[in-house]
Amino acid sequence: MNKGKQMAITVSSLPAPANFAVVAAVGGSLPDATTYCVRAFAYSTGDRIDSPWTAELSATTNSGLNQNSIQIDFDDVAGADRYFVVVTTSAGDYTETTKH
């Protein structure tokens, strides 16, 4: 150990994906009147670092408007080469989430 010496530790991270949006979209075959909750984060396999999770957003399907799909959008994150997106029908329930 380096007693009396200071050591600098640099921790790099990626920012969370910006402009994260989730909306019900035209077409698809998801069940009517179902709310889908979505979160995402960016990942760099080379640096082995993650971004923070996005806030949870949700959208609800509506057969009357022919909106039986969910559209998820976000900006690219510089340095990321993978994105992990989780969709659930139970707000805040990501207990069975695993990263691959």
Secondary structure, 3 states (H helix, E strand, C coil): CCCCCCCCCCCCCCCCCCCCEEEEECECCCCCCCEEEEEEEEEECCCCEECCCCCCEEEECEHHHCECEEEEECCCCCCCCEEEEEEECCCCCCCCCCCC
